[in-house]
């Protein structure tokens, strides 16, 4: 099996301030750091937790900008130098 082609950009819904506009746009695909993996997300759930993050009504501040969706399923397409497997 050949290595997958990793694009330079990806589509995302992102917001830059709590309660702000949700923007559908291209953002850079990050390179995995030494202890990280890169996953090509095929499906992602958006749940009530994402709504709280967007509203900013958590007891802790939301790290912005934020791409919503944290219940993802996908395929590993890249690994950092220290990742084994």
C-alpha positions in Angstrom: 0.0 0.0 0.0 1.4 3.4 -0.9 1.6 6.4 1.4 -1.5 8.6 1.3 -1.3 12.0 -0.3 -1.7 14.7 2.4 -3.1 18.0 1.1 -1.8 21.4 2.3 -5.3 22.6 3.3 -8.5 21.1 4.7 -12.1 22.3 5.1 -13.3 23.2 8.6 -16.0 25.1 10.5 -14.1 27.5 12.7 -14.9 30.4 15.0 -12.6 33.1 16.3 -14.6 34.5 19.2 -17.3 33.1 21.6 -20.7 33.5 20.0 -19.0 34.7 16.8 -19.7 33.8 13.2 -19.1 30.2 12.2 -16.9 30.2 9.1 -16.6 27.3 6.7 -13.1 27.7 5.2 -9.8 26.2 4.2 -7.3 25.9 7.0 -3.7 24.4 6.9 -3.2 20.7 7.5 -0.7 20.5 10.5 2.4 18.4 10.3 2.4 15.9 13.2 4.9 16.7 16.0 7.3 14.1 17.3 4.7 12.4 19.6 1.6 12.9 17.5 -0.4 11.2 14.7 -2.3 12.9 11.8 -5.7 11.5 11.2 -7.8 12.1 8.0 -11.2 12.6 9.6 -13.9 10.9 7.6 -16.8 11.6 10.1 -17.1 13.9 13.1 -19.9 14.3 15.6 -20.9 17.8 16.7 -22.6 17.6 20.1 -23.8 19.9 22.9 -20.2 20.2 24.2 -19.3 22.1 21.0 -22.3 24.5 21.5 -20.9 25.3 25.0 -17.4 25.9 23.6 -18.9 28.2 20.9 -21.0 30.1 23.5 -18.0 30.3 25.9 -20.1 29.2 28.9 -17.6 26.8 30.3 -16.0 27.3 33.7 -12.7 27.5 31.9 -11.9 29.7 28.9 -12.2 28.3 25.4 -8.9 28.2 23.5 -9.6 30.2 20.3 -9.7 29.9 17.3 -11.6 26.6 17.6 -12.6 24.0 15.0 -15.7 22.2 16.4 -16.2 18.5 16.5 -14.3 16.2 18.8 -15.9 12.8 18.2 -14.1 11.8 15.0 -13.4 8.7 13.1 -10.8 8.4 10.4 -7.6 7.0 9.0 -4.1 7.5 10.3 -2.1 9.2 7.5 0.9 10.5 9.3 3.1 9.9 12.3 5.7 11.9 14.2 9.2 10.5 14.5 8.7 9.1 18.0 5.4 7.3 17.3 5.6 3.5 17.1 3.0 1.3 15.6 
